[in-house]
Each structure stands twice: as structure tokens, then as C-alpha cells.
Amino acid sequence: MLRYLCLIFLTLSCGFSLAEPRDTMAGTVQVQKMVGGLKEPWAIGILPNGTVLITERGGKMLWVSKDGRKEVSGLPTVVAKGQGGLLDVVISRDFDKTREIFLTYAAPMGKGAGTAMAVATLSSDHQSLTRVQELFRMKRASTKGKHFGSRVVEAENGDLFVTIGDHGTPKHAQSMDHYSGKVMRVTREGTIEIHSSGHRNPQGGALDDLGQIWIVEHGPKGGDEINQPKFGLDYGWPVISYGRHYSGLKVGEGTHKVGHEQPMLFWDPSIAPSGMMIYQGDMFPEWQGDIFVGSLKFDMISRSALEMDELSEKERLFQDHYNRIRDIREAPDGSIWFLSVGDNAAYRISR
């Protein structure tokens, strides 16, 4: 099976190139451009057979195989405006049985848009979606066109965590009457609850080997954060932050306040994080359990590790080689794929 997957990877067309060696603390790795000619790619999902689904923010999803690319039909209606559009795609844990995938997107709501999440069935030829069912949608629309989040993470029991930004209205992150600035937990039957609050704009999420969710979120000017959101807890925005407003003024009440959680790690200056992976594969045993985050600002992948309950950044991979890293995922064979929105391309990291 592994050999079969590798053959697919190596023969994907649509702009692939020869692998380039890159030095890392784990030794030299190979980075290969697998798909080119994309248009503002936002997320990548890797299917069990080694082919991939890629969302483009403008509203298209592509299925890419060794024979080329096909546009997937049957998508829900999206609002591709500002930072909104077609956003995350995740392959369900039981895809081999159900062929289900999950999508997040900016859904039309009156004169504005709101973050939504749906489940759909991918056809056997990978070219259409059927039984599209919206499981979650914001209570209230936003007209500001920013801070949609929006990643979906499948828990081990099949529940879905959906990350949502403050939609440009920071005070809503502290209000239980709004879903903005929250991590939501949604069951496959559509039951919805607020998992955690006080988030600015979480654009990455992943499970660790214990099944606990981690997220990464944009701060203002400085103060990007990695958090491990726990049920019922408040992560501070906009009451506390390690960043400042773009005007230079202090955010809220400083960096600490009782009742508001501290981040596991923060960056100042900001790296503009998007996409998160907690590596659990065998191809890179040195990286097992490490957290990888894409940087839109510094054109690199940040690798962090947890030691004695302290999370710290260990390495910045491939800085200035690939432009604006939007998403990063582990493949079934243990290789790592990432999307460069600046290059409009998908890359694969391997030995």
C-alpha cells in the first residue's frame, strides 16, 4: 500500500517538479512541488488512495490525481468576499466506509456572511458531492468580510470542532450570545455547543495523540497564539493579549487577568499563522508529537515541541523558499503536504 501511495504521489501531474533537498534539524528532507497553477488555495485533504482534494477560496474544489485535476461539483453556495469563501476541507475518519468529507465556508446570510460547516458524500469518481448537509451556521451575519476562522477538526468520537474568528467585532468573542470568536463543538446529528471562547481568528486546528484539540490563532499586531482550548474556558480576546492594536495602543487590560487563560505559546512579532498539524507518522520519527504551523508572513513552517508541559518553537523550516504557507497536513504514508498561497502550489515533504 505504501509503495502504491508513493507511486501516486510521484506521478501527480499539474505542475509537479523534481524534489529539492532542504536542511532541517532532522536531517536533509526532500520537498517536491506536486500541484501548481492553483488559485488562492486554502486547504488540502489527502484521501486514503493518495489523491488529494484542494479548496480554492474563490469557491472551487479540485480533485487531483495522477491523471490531472477535475473540478468537484455540488458544493454549497459560498460568499467569496474579503477573507471569506470556500475554506477548509477534511476527510472523515471513516471515509473508506462513508465517503464523507467536511467543509467550512462563508455562507450567505442576508446582506452579509457567516462561517458555516457541512458534511457531504464524495462520489466514487471523486468529481461530485451529494447529500450535502449543513451541520452548523453562525447565528448572526457579519458584513465586515474578515476573521471567519475557519478550520474543522474531527474528534475521535466523530464530533466536530469548528474554529470561528471574531468576524471583526472583538467584543463578540466574549459574548455567549454570539458564535464569533469561539471554538464550537458540533455532533454529526447537529447538536451545537460553545466549547471555548475569547479567540480572535483561529486558522489552524489539530488533535494530539491523546485526542485533545489544539488551535493556532492570529493576534493583532503581535500576539499570535497556540492554545489548547478546554471546555468552558475563556482564552482572553479582547480582554488580554500579547499583541497591540495596529494603532500601537494596548489591547484590553494587558497580558493577564483572572478568568482568562494563558496561551501555550505566543509570537511577537506576529507570524500570521494558518494551518496546523501535530505530526504522528513514521517517516519522521524525530518529529512525532511536534506541532507544525504555516506562516503567511515569514514564508516558513514553524515547528514547536512540548517539553515538561512547556511549548516552545524549535525550528523555522524552509524560510523564504515558499511563499505564504496556508495549510499543512500529514499524509497516510507519513509524508507532509503544505499549500503555498503565494506560489499557488501544493508541496510534499519526504525523506
C-alpha positions in Angstrom: 0.0 0.0 0.0 2.8 2.4 0.9 4.6 1.8 -2.4 1.3 2.3 -4.2 0.7 5.7 -2.5 4.3 6.8 -3.2 3.8 6.0 -6.9 0.7 8.1 -7.0 2.5 11.0 -5.3 5.4 10.8 -7.6 3.3 10.8 -10.7 0.8 13.6 -9.8 0.7 16.0 -12.7 -0.4 19.6 -12.9 2.9 21.2 -12.3 4.9 18.8 -10.3 8.7 19.2 -10.3 11.8 17.4 -9.1 12.3 17.3 -5.4 14.6 19.8 -3.8 16.8 18.9 -0.8 16.2 21.1 2.3 18.2 21.0 5.5 16.3 20.6 8.8 17.3 19.6 12.4 16.1 16.1 11.5 18.5 16.0 8.6 18.0 16.6 4.9 14.5 16.3 3.6 13.1 16.4 0.1 10.5 19.0 -0.9 8.6 18.4 -4.1 6.1 20.6 -5.9 3.2 18.3 -6.6 0.5 20.7 -7.9 0.9 24.1 -9.5 -1.4 26.6 -11.1 -3.8 26.8 -8.2 -5.8 30.0 -7.5 -5.6 31.1 -3.8 -5.6 27.6 -2.3 -6.9 27.4 1.3 -7.0 23.8 2.4 -5.9 20.3 1.3 -7.4 16.9 2.2 -5.5 13.8 1.4 -7.6 10.8 0.5 -6.8 7.2 1.6 -5.8 6.3 -2.0 -3.2 9.2 -2.1 -5.1 11.5 -4.3 -6.0 15.0 -2.9 -8.8 17.5 -2.6 -7.8 21.2 -2.6 -10.1 24.1 -1.9 -9.7 27.5 -3.5 -11.1 30.4 -1.6 -12.9 31.7 -4.7 -15.4 28.7 -4.5 -13.8 25.8 -6.3 -12.7 22.4 -5.0 -10.3 20.3 -7.1 -9.6 16.6 -7.1 -6.1 15.9 -8.2 -4.8 12.5 -9.2 -2.0 11.1 -11.4 -4.3 11.8 -14.4 -4.7 15.5 -13.7 -7.3 17.6 -11.9 -11.0 17.7 -12.0 -13.4 20.3 -10.5 -15.7 18.8 -7.9 -19.4 19.8 -8.4 -22.2 20.0 -5.9 -20.6 22.5 -3.5 -22.7 24.7 -1.2 -23.1 28.3 -2.1 -20.3 30.4 -0.7 -19.5 34.1 -0.4 -16.1 34.8 -1.8 -15.6 38.2 -0.4 -12.8 39.7 1.8 -11.3 36.8 3.7 -14.4 34.6 3.1 -15.1 31.9 0.6 -14.6 28.2 0.4 -12.2 27.4 3.3 -11.4 24.1 5.0 -11.8 20.5 3.8 -11.3 17.5 6.0 -11.6 13.8 5.1 -13.7 11.9 7.7 -12.1 9.2 9.8 -14.5 6.6 8.4 -14.1 7.8 4.7 -13.5 4.2 3.5 -17.0 3.3 4.7 -18.9 6.5 4.3 -17.0 8.6 1.7 -17.9 11.7 3.8 -15.9 14.9 3.9 -16.4 18.1 5.9 -16.2 21.6 4.5 -16.2 25.1 6.1 -17.1 28.2 4.1 -18.5 31.7 4.3 -22.3 31.2 3.8 -24.6 33.9 2.5 -26.7 35.4 5.3 -28.9 38.4 4.2 -26.5 41.3 3.3 -23.5 39.6 4.9 -22.0 36.2 5.5 -21.2 33.8 8.4 -19.0 30.8 9.0 -20.7 27.5 8.2 -19.8 23.8 8.2 -21.3 21.0 6.2 -20.8 17.3 5.7 -21.1 15.8 2.2 -20.6 12.5 0.4 -17.9 12.3 -2.3 -18.8 10.3 -5.4 -16.9 7.2 -6.3 -15.3 9.1 -9.2 -14.3 11.9 -6.9 -16.0 14.5 -9.1 -19.2 15.5 -7.3 -20.7 15.9 -3.8 -24.0 14.5 -2.9 -26.1 14.6 0.3 -24.6 17.9 1.3 -25.9 18.7 4.8 -25.2 21.9 6.7 -24.4 21.0 10.3 -23.6 24.4 11.6 -24.0 28.1 10.7 -23.4 31.3 12.5 -26.4 32.8 14.4 -25.8 36.3 13.0 -24.2 37.5 9.8 -21.2 39.8 9.5 -20.8 42.4 6.8 -17.1 43.0 7.6 -15.8 40.1 5.5 -12.9 39.1 7.8 -11.9 36.7 10.6 -14.0 33.7 9.5 -11.7 31.2 11.1 -12.2 28.5 10.0 -10.9 25.0 10.5 -12.8 21.9 11.2 -11.2 19.1 13.3 -12.9 15.7 13.8 -12.7 14.4 17.3 -12.1 10.7 18.0 -15.8 10.1 18.7 -16.8 11.8 15.4 -17.8 15.1 16.9 -16.6 18.2 15.0 -14.7 21.2 16.4 -15.2 24.3 14.3 -12.9 27.3 14.8 -14.5 30.7 14.3 -12.9 34.2 14.3 -14.4 37.3 15.8 -15.6 38.5 12.3 -14.0 41.9 13.0 -16.1 42.6 16.1 -13.8 41.8 19.1 -16.4 42.1 21.8 -18.4 39.3 20.4 -15.6 36.9 21.3 -16.6 37.4 25.0 -20.4 37.2 24.4 -22.2 33.8 24.8 -25.0 35.3 22.6 -22.6 35.1 19.6 -20.7 32.3 18.0 -17.9 34.7 16.8 -14.6 34.2 18.5 -15.4 30.7 19.6 -14.4 27.0 19.2 -17.7 25.2 18.6 -18.4 21.5 19.1 -20.9 20.0 16.7 -22.2 16.4 16.7 -22.9 14.6 13.5 -26.6 14.9 14.4 -26.3 18.7 14.5 -26.2 19.4 18.3 -24.2 22.6 18.8 -22.4 23.9 21.9 -19.7 26.5 22.6 -16.6 24.7 23.6 -14.3 27.7 24.3 -14.4 31.5 23.9 -12.2 34.5 23.7 -10.5 33.7 20.3 -9.5 36.3 17.7 -9.1 34.3 14.5 -8.1 30.7 14.7 -7.0 29.4 11.3 -5.5 26.1 12.4 -6.5 23.2 14.5 -5.4 19.6 15.1 -5.7 16.7 17.6 -2.8 15.4 19.5 -2.2 11.7 20.3 -4.4 11.9 23.3 -7.3 13.2 21.3 -7.1 16.7 22.7 -7.7 19.7 20.4 -5.1 22.4 19.8 -5.6 25.6 17.8 -3.4 28.4 16.4 -4.9 31.9 16.0 -4.0 35.3 14.6 -3.3 38.0 17.2 -3.4 41.7 16.3 0.0 43.4 15.9 1.9 40.7 17.7 0.4 38.1 20.0 -0.4 35.2 17.6 -1.1 32.2 19.9 -1.2 28.4 20.2 -3.9 27.3 22.6 -5.2 24.0 23.9 -8.8 25.0 24.3 -10.7 23.3 27.2 -14.4 23.2 27.5 -15.9 26.2 29.1 -12.7 28.3 29.3 -12.1 31.8 28.1 -8.8 32.5 26.1 -8.9 36.2 26.6 -9.5 38.1 23.4 -10.0 41.1 23.5 -9.6 41.5 27.3 -6.0 40.2 27.3 -3.4 39.8 24.6 0.4 39.8 24.0 -0.2 42.0 21.0 -1.2 45.5 20.4 -3.8 47.2 18.2 -2.4 48.2 14.8 -2.5 51.8 16.1 0.0 50.8 18.7 -2.4 51.1 21.6 -2.6 48.4 24.3 -5.2 45.7 23.9 -7.7 45.5 26.8 -6.2 45.1 30.2 -2.8 43.7 29.5 -1.5 40.2 29.2 -3.0 38.6 32.3 -6.4 38.6 34.1 -8.1 36.1 36.4 -10.6 34.0 34.5 -8.8 34.3 31.2 -6.4 31.5 30.1 -2.8 32.0 29.0 -1.6 30.7 25.6 0.7 27.7 25.4 2.9 29.7 23.1 2.8 33.2 21.5 4.7 35.0 18.8 5.7 38.7 18.9 6.2 39.8 16.2 3.3 38.0 14.5 4.0 35.3 12.0 0.4 35.3 10.6 -0.3 31.6 11.3 -2.6 29.5 9.2 -2.9 25.7 9.2 -1.7 23.4 11.9 -0.6 19.7 12.1 0.5 17.6 15.0 2.8 15.0 13.4 2.1 11.3 14.3 3.7 9.5 11.4 6.6 7.2 11.0 8.5 8.8 8.1 9.9 11.4 10.5 10.2 9.8 14.0 12.2 12.8 15.3 9.1 14.9 14.8 6.4 12.7 16.4 4.2 14.9 18.6 5.6 18.1 17.3 3.3 21.0 16.2 3.7 22.4 12.7 2.2 25.8 11.8 2.3 27.6 8.5 3.3 31.3 8.4 1.7 33.6 5.9 4.1 36.5 6.9 7.5 34.9 7.2 7.1 32.3 4.4 8.1 29.3 6.6 6.7 26.4 8.7 7.2 26.8 12.5 7.9 23.6 14.4 7.3 23.6 18.1 7.7 20.9 20.7 6.2 20.2 24.2 8.7 19.5 26.9 7.8 19.3 30.6 4.4 20.9 29.8 6.2 23.9 28.1 5.7 24.5 24.4 8.5 26.3 22.6 9.4 26.9 19.0 12.3 24.7 17.9 12.8 25.4 14.2 11.7 27.5 11.3 11.6 25.3 8.2 12.2 26.5 4.6 12.2 30.2 5.4 11.9 32.3 2.3 11.7 29.3 -0.1 7.9 29.0 -0.3 5.5 32.0 -0.2 2.7 32.3 2.4 2.1 28.9 3.8 -1.7 28.5 4.2 -2.2 24.8 5.2 -0.2 21.8 6.3 -1.3 18.2 6.6 0.1 14.7 7.3 -0.5 12.1 4.5 -1.3 8.4 5.1 2.3 7.4 4.3 3.7 9.8 6.9 4.9 12.5 4.4 3.8 16.1 4.9 1.9 18.2 2.4 1.6 22.0 2.6 -0.1 24.7 0.5 1.7 27.9 -0.6 -0.9 30.5 -1.4 1.9 32.8 -2.7 3.1 30.1 -5.1 -0.4 28.8 -5.8 1.0 25.4 -5.3 1.0 22.2 -3.2 4.2 20.7 -2.0 5.2 17.3 -0.4 7.9 16.8 2.3 9.5 13.4 2.4 12.8 11.6 3.2 
